[in-house]
Amino acid sequence: MATRIRLQRRGRKKRAFFQIVVADTRAPRDGRYIEKIGSYNPMTNPATITLNVDRATEWVMTGAQPSDTAAAILRYKGVMFKKHLQVGVNKGAVTQEDADKRFAAWVEEKEAKIEANKVSLNDSLNAVKAASLKAETVKKEAIAAKVIAKNNPEMEAETTEESTEEAPAAEVEAPVEEAPVAEEAPAAEVEAPAEEAPAKEEKTED
């Protein structure tokens, strides 16, 4: 009997939950299965995976063929690496103790990477939440200011009076700068006739 490791769908609509099962290749996807070896929940972030690594390795060693998604999960949980080590043990290339140590080191490193990814993901989510909260707070403060100004017309009148008082001050400053320029032009015209007057008086004396 040919066996296959695949996912069996559970859960309600748009909330899928999968069981990792070993089933006969002739059985339907959600039909009877031989053994359940784990579960996969893609609705969490990151996805939640539980797997019996020892049983999965035994089924793979006996010839069970995983589906594409199941194979990715098995690689993620180290089943394929454990199979590789077990093949080396069967051939006599490495001892069982050495294989177990290498697999334990691999699992420890993998868990450290997963924890680091979780921390970075949580930090990014917290930053997004803080930014959205700040934007919402600013929006609420602006709405509250509009409501207060609408309920208190005196505040609006004061603000409008302040704006009107500031406007003439700027208009008065402009003519004060132009006044000295207008006074310099007649001064030059008066000095020219003053030089010509004595010349006419000399001619009359002769």
C-alpha positions in Angstrom: 0.0 0.0 0.0 1.4 3.3 -1.1 1.3 6.0 1.7 1.4 9.7 1.5 2.0 12.5 4.1 -0.4 15.3 3.4 -2.6 18.0 4.9 -6.2 17.3 5.9 -8.4 20.5 6.1 -10.3 21.3 9.2 -11.9 24.5 10.6 -14.7 26.7 9.4 -14.9 28.9 6.3 -12.0 31.4 6.0 -10.5 30.0 9.2 -8.7 27.0 7.9 -6.9 24.6 10.2 -4.9 21.6 8.9 -4.0 18.2 10.3 -0.8 16.5 9.1 -1.7 12.9 8.4 -0.3 9.7 6.9 -3.0 8.3 4.5 -3.4 5.9 1.7 -2.9 7.5 -1.7 -6.3 6.3 -2.8 -8.1 7.9 0.1 -9.8 11.3 -0.4 -8.1 14.4 1.0 -10.4 14.8 4.0 -11.2 11.0 4.3 -9.8 8.2 6.4 -6.1 8.3 7.4 -3.7 5.9 9.0 -2.1 8.1 11.5 -2.1 11.8 12.6 1.4 13.1 13.1 0.9 16.8 13.6 -1.1 20.0 12.8 -0.6 23.2 10.9 -2.4 26.5 11.7 -1.7 29.3 9.1 -4.0 31.8 10.7 -1.4 32.8 13.4 1.6 35.0 12.7 4.0 33.2 12.4 2.2 30.0 11.6 1.9 27.4 14.3 3.3 24.0 13.5 3.2 20.9 15.8 4.9 17.7 14.5 6.0 14.4 15.9 9.4 14.4 14.3 10.3 10.8 15.2 7.1 9.3 13.7 7.4 11.5 10.6 11.0 10.4 10.1 10.0 6.7 10.5 7.2 7.2 7.8 9.6 8.9 5.5 12.2 6.2 6.0 9.7 3.5 5.1 8.8 5.2 1.8 5.9 7.6 2.5 5.8 10.4 0.0 5.0 13.9 1.3 3.0 16.4 -0.7 4.6 19.7 -1.6 3.3 21.6 1.4 3.9 18.7 3.7 7.5 18.4 2.4 8.1 22.1 3.2 6.8 21.6 6.7 9.0 18.5 7.2 12.1 20.4 6.1 11.2 23.3 8.4 10.9 21.0 11.4 14.1 19.0 10.5 12.6 15.7 9.4 14.6 15.6 6.2 17.8 16.4 8.0 17.2 13.7 10.5 16.5 11.3 7.7 19.8 12.2 6.1 21.6 11.5 9.4 19.8 8.3 9.9 20.8 7.1 6.4 24.4 7.8 7.4 24.0 5.8 10.6 22.6 2.9 8.7 25.6 3.0 6.3 28.0 3.2 9.2 29.3 6.7 8.2 28.5 8.2 11.6 27.4 6.8 15.0 24.0 7.2 16.4 25.2 9.4 19.3 27.0 11.7 16.8 23.9 11.9 14.7 21.7 12.8 17.7 24.2 15.5 18.8 24.2 17.1 15.3 20.4 17.0 15.1 20.1 18.6 18.6 22.5 21.4 17.6 20.5 22.0 14.4 17.2 22.2 16.4 18.7 24.6 18.9 20.0 26.9 16.2 16.6 26.7 14.4 14.7 27.6 17.5 17.0 30.6 18.1 16.3 31.9 14.6 12.6 31.5 15.1 12.7 33.4 18.4 14.7 36.2 16.7 12.1 36.4 13.9 9.3 36.5 16.5 10.9 39.4 18.4 11.5 41.4 15.2 8.0 40.8 14.1 6.6 41.9 17.4 8.7 45.1 17.3 7.5 46.0 13.9 3.9 45.4 14.9 4.3 47.5 18.0 5.8 50.3 15.9 2.9 50.2 13.5 0.4 50.2 16.4 2.2 53.2 18.0 2.1 55.2 14.8 -1.6 54.5 14.2 -2.4 55.4 17.8 -0.5 58.7 17.5 -2.3 59.6 14.2 -5.6 58.8 15.8 -4.8 60.9 18.8 -3.9 63.9 16.6 -7.1 63.5 14.7 -9.2 63.4 17.8 -7.5 66.5 19.2 -8.2 68.4 16.0 -11.9 67.3 16.1 -12.1 68.4 19.8 -10.6 71.8 19.0 -13.2 72.3 16.3 -16.1 71.4 18.6 -14.8 73.7 21.3 -14.5 76.6 18.9 -18.0 75.9 17.6 -19.5 75.9 21.1 -17.7 79.1 22.1 -18.2 81.8 19.5 -16.3 84.3 21.7 -13.0 82.4 21.1 -13.6 82.7 17.4 -14.2 86.4 17.7 -11.0 86.9 19.7 -9.0 85.0 17.1 -10.5 87.0 14.2 -9.8 90.3 16.0 -6.2 89.4 16.6 -5.8 88.6 12.9 -7.3 91.9 11.9 -5.1 93.9 14.3 -2.0 92.3 12.9 -2.9 93.1 9.3 -2.8 97.0 9.4 0.5 97.0 11.3 2.1 95.4 8.3 0.4 97.9 5.9 1.6 100.9 7.9 5.2 99.8 7.8 5.4 99.9 4.1 4.7 103.6 3.5 7.2 104.6 6.2 10.0 103.1 4.2 8.9 104.9 1.0 8.6 108.4 2.5 12.4 109.3 2.5 12.7 108.5 -1.2 9.9 111.0 -2.0 11.6 113.8 -0.1 15.0 113.4 -1.7 13.8 114.2 -5.3 12.6 117.8 -4.6 15.8 118.6 -2.8 17.8 118.1 -5.9 15.5 120.4 -8.0 15.7 123.3 -5.5 19.5 123.4 -5.5 19.7 124.0 -9.3 17.9 127.4 -9.4 19.9 128.6 -6.4 23.1 128.6 -8.5 21.6 130.5 -11.5 20.2 133.4 -9.5 23.6 135.3 -8.8 24.5 135.2 -12.5 21.5 137.3 -13.5 22.3 139.9 -10.8 25.9 140.5 -12.1 24.5 141.3 -15.6 22.2 144.0 -14.2 25.1 145.7 -12.3 27.1 146.2 -15.5 
